[in-house]
Amino acid sequence: MRADRPVPGSRDAHYLVRIAAEVASKSNRTRRRFHKQLVRNLNDALRTTGANPRIRDRWSRLFITLAQPGGASAAGEAMAAATRVFGLSSYSKVDAVTDADLSEIVRVGHDLYRDAVTGRRYAVAPRRTGRHSFSSRDVAVELGAALNPYGTVDLTTPEVTVHVEVRDQRAYLFRGRTDGAGGLPLGVQGRAVCLISGGFDSAVAAWLLLKRGVALDYVFCNLAGPAFERSVIQVTRVLADRWSYGDRPRIHVVDFGEAVGRLQAQVTPRYWQVVLKRLMYRAAGGVAAEIGADALVTGESLGQVSSQTLRNLRAIEAAASLPVLRPLVGFDKQEIIRIAERIGTAALSARVKEYCAILAGKPVTAAKVLAVDREEAPLDPGLVDRAVAARSVLDVRKLADSDLQRDYLWLDVLPKGARVIDCRPPQQDDGWRHPGSRRVLPADFPDLVKILNKDVKYVLFCDNGIQSGQFANLLQTVGYEAYALKDGTKALRG
């Protein structure tokens, strides 16, 4: 049979996919279930790039064929998404598929790789499964001999490695491999809810659970308004769009404004942080009960901040209705940041302002469960339940950039205590000034961005909203709490 080789202009690309070792080590029954989920997740990943994949499951290998008009570059983009599918160990682009016939393998391998090995050190690495009239060593010896006139055999430090996988009646020839994410296919370990704050820790904790096959919904307890919400959703979108193939994670946005106000009025200040975390646990537990989740996930790391001492964590966990998973408990900050950089959340998390630190003084660091119970007792028991019931729920993978701009940039009224920036272009300036506002010409805005105070809330206005919307979006993008006033000059003039 003639070798099946990709030809110039062909829309087909062929890939051999290796299963993660711990998937392959499961019992046959469990492994079949894991394979089925892995194929489903791979299909989702490839289709998000516009590819039209065909995936064949051959137990120890998956074989992917991509037929798409974009050619090699589009196929490469699709397989880049595949590397973010958990359960995939690595893949190789197949250069040719031929019959499991030794002479044919040698002929095709010679034609394919003679130019690649010319003047270089090379090795032939065969692997064989099934019954054949030849051995793996035969493949190595004969194909190596066919290529020997062009290069030098070096089995220790080759510059080029020619791989041949013979599987039953077919042989696959390829060079090199690309690593995948490993882990377990997303969804095989059920669902949990993750308390997400947008910072480095909670995002990395979520990713580590995704890698263990746990599908996640996210619970965000909003302490600071729509700009904070937008920042957290942007971080969550990275986890959803890049790492959650095969699932449709949701973010449950719980308004914690009333909860924080009641807490600060009724709880001893040094206990604020611990009680706040307990309220968040209760909110996550309420969401988990509604969606049937089996655990809570947090980004807590032992000793990293004052509320995360061992005794405080014990006092906080007393409020949990489900098991609490803390995958970062033994990590230090630099380890966490390195993972965040790898998974793509670091730059966004670096811009998210810390709102959970609601106490400026010295918090309790060795809280006792009974003492925290007494501190929390005066709070309305229905406080969290009402907030959970009134939450908004967003399908994260459905969100577009325009949704975040439209829904999170605009305010109807000027909030108390906000700093006002008049960013009208010169053609709109009629000499009127809002009391206390800061006049900034559009050309001066890049310099202003570098000197504003990130602890201050800013509201921008112009006549038609175009300039103020653009600049408020810029400020939010670099970590400021900034908004555009919906009716601009008209709203302020009354």
JOFENSUL-V316298 format. One record per residue. PHI is phi in degrees with one decimal (NA if undefined). OMEGA is omega in radians with two decimals (* if undefined). Layout:
<<PHI;OMEGA> <PHI;OMEGA>>
//
This chain:
<<NA;3.14> <-71.2;-3.13> <-61.9;3.11> <-92.5;-3.07> <-117.3;3.00> <-59.4;-3.13> <-118.1;3.13> <-53.3;3.14> <86.5;3.14> <-67.2;3.11> <-94.2;-3.11> <-98.9;2.99> <-131.1;-3.03> <-118.9;-3.09> <-136.6;3.04> <-104.3;-3.04> <-114.0;3.10> <-98.2;-3.11> <-82.4;3.07> <-57.7;-3.01> <-58.0;-3.08> <-76.0;2.97> <-73.0;-3.11> <-66.2;-3.09> <-86.5;-3.11> <-74.3;3.04> <-61.8;-3.06> <-56.6;-3.12> <-64.5;3.13> <-66.0;-3.11> <-63.4;3.10> <-60.8;3.11> <-64.7;-3.14> <-65.0;3.12> <-61.0;-3.12> <-59.5;3.12> <-68.0;3.14> <-62.0;3.12> <-63.3;3.12> <-61.5;-3.12> <-67.3;3.10> <-63.7;3.10> <-56.7;-3.14> <-62.5;-3.12> <-60.6;-3.08> <-68.8;-3.12> <-70.6;3.09> <-64.4;3.13> <-92.4;-3.11> <93.2;-3.14> <-75.1;3.07> <-119.7;-2.95> <-84.3;2.90> <-123.1;-3.05> <-116.7;3.09> <-111.9;3.14> <-93.3;3.11> <-115.1;3.02> <70.3;-3.14> <-87.5;3.11> <-141.1;2.90> <-109.6;3.09> <-121.3;-3.08> <-112.4;2.97> <-116.8;3.13> <-111.6;3.05> <-115.1;-3.08> <-156.1;-3.05> <-71.7;-3.06> <-77.1;3.10> <71.4;-3.00> <-62.2;-3.10> <-66.0;3.11> <-67.5;3.09> <-63.2;3.09> <-63.5;3.09> <-63.9;3.13> <-62.7;-3.11> <-73.2;3.00> <-63.1;3.07> <-65.6;3.14> <-62.5;3.13> <-67.6;3.11> <-102.1;3.06> <-98.6;-3.11> <-68.3;-3.08> <103.4;3.12> <-98.4;-3.12> <-81.5;3.13> <-166.1;3.03> <-141.7;3.05> <-132.8;3.04> <-77.1;-3.09> <-82.9;3.13> <-85.1;3.13> <-159.3;3.03> <-123.8;-3.13> <-139.8;3.09> <-64.6;3.09> <-78.5;-3.11> <-125.4;-3.00> <-59.1;-3.11> <-64.3;3.12> <-68.3;3.10> <-60.1;-3.12> <-65.7;-3.14> <-61.3;-3.11> <-66.8;3.13> <-62.3;3.10> <-61.1;-3.10> <-66.3;-3.09> <-72.5;-2.83> <-115.9;-3.11> <-63.2;3.12> <-67.7;-3.09> <-66.6;-3.07> <-94.3;-3.08> <-57.9;3.11> <72.6;-3.07> <-130.2;3.03> <-81.5;-3.08> <-142.5;3.06> <-141.4;3.02> <-110.0;-3.08> <-117.1;-3.12> <-91.6;3.05> <-144.8;-3.00> <-135.7;3.07> <-132.6;-3.14> <113.6;-3.11> <-103.6;-3.09> <-142.8;3.13> <-83.4;-3.13> <-136.3;-3.12> <-105.1;3.05> <-61.1;3.13> <-63.4;3.10> <-58.1;3.12> <-61.8;-3.11> <-63.0;-3.08> <-69.4;-3.01> <-74.1;3.09> <-69.7;3.07> <-60.2;3.13> <-66.9;3.13> <-65.7;-3.12> <-92.2;-3.02> <-59.3;3.11> <-63.5;-3.02> <-104.1;-3.08> <-146.2;-3.11> <-119.4;3.10> <-67.8;3.09> <-145.4;-3.08> <-82.6;-3.08> <-96.2;-3.11> <-131.0;-3.11> <-72.3;3.01> <-84.4;3.12> <-131.0;3.05> <-117.2;3.10> <-96.7;-3.13> <-100.3;3.03> <-131.0;3.04> <-108.9;3.10> <-104.2;-3.09> <-127.8;-3.11> <55.8;-3.02> <-94.0;-3.08> <-127.0;3.05> <-127.8;-3.08> <-118.7;-3.12> <-113.8;-3.10> <-161.1;3.05> <-126.2;3.00> <74.3;3.09> <-152.6;3.09> <-117.6;-3.10> <-71.5;3.04> <-105.6;-3.04> <-84.2;-3.07> <68.3;3.11> <76.4;-3.11> <-113.3;-3.14> <-57.2;-3.12> <-59.6;3.09> <107.7;-3.08> <-78.8;-3.13> <-112.5;3.07> <81.0;-3.02> <-128.9;3.04> <-132.8;3.02> <-113.0;-3.11> <-114.1;3.01> <-73.8;-3.05> <-112.7;3.13> <-114.8;-3.12> <93.1;3.13> <-77.6;-3.12> <-58.2;-2.90> <-67.7;-3.05> <-66.8;3.12> <-67.0;3.13> <-68.1;3.08> <-59.1;3.11> <-60.8;-3.11> <-60.3;-3.14> <-64.1;3.09> <-73.8;3.04> <-57.5;-3.14> <-64.8;3.11> <-90.6;3.04> <87.8;-3.10> <-94.3;3.03> <-74.4;-3.04> <-125.7;2.73> <-105.9;-3.07> <-112.9;3.08> <-115.5;-3.14> <-116.7;3.10> <-92.7;-2.98> <-82.8;-3.14> <-102.8;-2.91> <-147.2;2.97> <90.8;-2.98> <-67.8;3.14> <-65.9;3.08> <-62.7;3.12> <-59.4;-3.13> <-60.0;-3.13> <-61.3;-3.11> <-67.8;3.13> <-64.1;3.11> <-61.6;3.08> <-64.8;-3.12> <-64.3;3.11> <-62.1;3.09> <-62.1;3.12> <-64.0;-3.09> <-77.5;-3.03> <-78.0;-3.05> <-101.8;-2.96> <-129.4;-3.05> <-120.1;3.12> <-62.7;-3.09> <93.3;-3.11> <-135.1;3.06> <-124.3;-3.11> <-64.7;3.09> <-116.7;3.00> <-113.2;-3.12> <-101.6;-3.07> <-94.0;-3.09> <-108.6;3.14> <-72.8;-3.11> <-103.9;-3.13> <-59.7;3.14> <-64.6;-3.11> <-61.5;3.14> <-67.2;3.11> <-61.3;3.11> <-64.1;-3.13> <-60.4;-3.11> <-67.9;3.13> <-86.2;-2.94> <-120.8;-3.09> <-115.9;3.09> <-58.1;-3.00> <-51.0;-3.07> <-65.6;3.10> <-100.2;-3.06> <-56.8;-3.06> <-62.7;-3.10> <-67.6;-3.13> <-67.2;3.09> <-58.5;3.13> <-63.5;3.09> <-64.6;3.10> <-63.5;3.10> <-65.8;3.06> <-59.3;-3.13> <-66.5;3.10> <-63.2;3.12> <-62.3;3.11> <-64.6;3.11> <-65.5;3.09> <-65.8;-3.13> <-59.5;3.14> <-63.5;-3.12> <-70.9;-3.05> <-98.7;3.11> <78.5;3.11> <-76.3;-3.02> <-105.7;-3.10> <-161.8;3.01> <-108.0;3.12> <-121.0;3.09> <-132.4;3.11> <-97.9;-3.10> <-67.2;3.11> <-127.1;-2.98> <-57.8;3.05> <81.1;-3.06> <-69.8;3.05> <-132.0;-2.98> <-62.0;-3.11> <-77.7;-3.03> <-108.9;2.94> <-75.1;-3.08> <-60.2;-3.13> <-68.1;3.11> <-65.5;3.11> <-61.9;3.08> <-64.1;-3.13> <-67.0;3.12> <-69.2;-3.06> <-65.9;3.10> <-60.8;3.13> <-87.3;-3.06> <-79.0;3.10> <-97.2;-3.12> <-137.7;3.04> <-56.9;3.13> <-106.8;3.12> <-102.1;-3.13> <-122.9;-3.06> <-65.2;-3.11> <-99.1;-2.95> <-55.2;-3.13> <-105.4;-3.11> <-90.1;2.95> <-95.6;-2.99> <-62.9;-3.10> <-66.9;3.06> <-63.1;-3.14> <-64.6;-3.12> <-64.5;3.11> <-61.0;3.09> <-68.3;3.12> <-59.0;3.10> <-65.4;-3.14> <-65.2;-3.02> <-88.5;3.03> <98.0;-3.14> <-101.5;-2.96> <-60.3;-3.07> <-62.1;3.12> <-70.0;-3.13> <-63.3;-3.14> <-62.9;-3.10> <-94.7;-3.10> <-81.6;-3.13> <-72.4;-3.14> <-84.4;-3.14> <-104.7;-3.06> <-73.8;3.14> <-80.9;-3.03> <-85.9;-3.14> <-114.8;3.13> <-84.9;-3.10> <-85.2;-3.09> <-90.6;3.13> <-85.1;3.05> <-67.2;-3.13> <-118.5;3.13> <-138.5;-3.06> <-68.4;3.03> <-98.9;-3.07> <-57.4;-3.10> <-64.8;3.13> <-65.2;3.13> <-70.1;3.05> <-57.4;-3.14> <-65.7;3.14> <-66.0;-3.09> <-80.8;-3.02> <-56.0;-3.12> <-67.8;-3.10> <-70.9;3.10> <-58.4;-3.13> <-59.5;-3.13> <-88.9;-3.06> <-58.5;-3.11> <-71.6;-3.13> <-58.4;3.12> <-65.8;3.14> <-64.5;3.12> <-66.2;-3.13> <-64.2;-3.10> <-92.2;-3.04> <-64.5;2.97> <-101.4;-3.09> <-124.0;-3.08> <-120.2;2.99> <-79.1;-2.94> <-64.5;-3.09> <-73.8;3.08> <-87.9;-3.05> <-72.1;3.06> <-112.1;3.11> <-56.5;-3.12> <-64.2;3.10> <-63.2;-3.11> <-71.5;3.09> <-73.2;-3.06> <-65.7;-2.98> <-87.0;-2.98> <-119.6;-3.10> <-95.7;-2.85> <-105.3;3.02> <-120.8;3.11> <-83.4;-3.11> <-131.3;-3.14> <-81.5;-3.12> <-69.7;3.11> <-65.6;3.08> <86.0;-3.13> <-76.0;3.03> <-88.2;-3.05> <-103.5;3.10> <-117.3;3.09> <-90.0;-3.08> <-110.7;3.12> <-62.3;3.04> <-68.2;-3.05> <-53.9;-3.09> <-69.6;3.10> <-96.9;-3.02> <-81.5;3.13> <-105.6;3.12> <96.7;3.14> <-72.6;3.10> <-132.3;3.02> <-78.4;-3.10> <-55.3;3.08> <81.8;-3.12> <-76.7;3.11> <-108.5;-3.13> <-88.9;-3.14> <-131.9;3.09> <-71.6;-3.11> <-51.1;-3.11> <-66.2;-3.10> <-92.0;-3.02> <-64.4;3.13> <-56.0;3.10> <-72.4;-3.13> <-64.3;-3.10> <-56.3;-3.06> <-78.4;-2.98> <-120.8;3.14> <-68.9;-3.12> <-92.5;-3.10> <-75.4;3.06> <-91.2;-3.06> <-112.9;3.05> <-92.5;-3.11> <-116.4;3.04> <-126.4;-3.09> <-107.6;3.07> <-144.5;2.94> <-145.3;-3.08> <-75.9;-3.01> <-115.0;3.09> <87.6;-3.10> <-69.2;-3.12> <-65.6;-3.08> <-66.3;3.11> <-65.2;3.13> <-64.0;-3.08> <-75.8;3.07> <-64.2;3.09> <-62.5;3.10> <-60.0;-3.12> <-64.9;3.10> <-62.3;-3.09> <-61.5;-3.13> <-101.2;2.93> <102.5;3.09> <-91.9;2.97> <-89.3;-3.03> <-140.5;-3.10> <-140.3;3.01> <-108.2;3.13> <-79.9;-2.93> <-57.6;-3.11> <-98.0;2.99> <50.9;-3.06> <-56.4;-3.12> <-59.5;-3.12> <-65.0;-3.09> <-76.5;3.14> <-78.8;3.12> <74.6;*>>
//
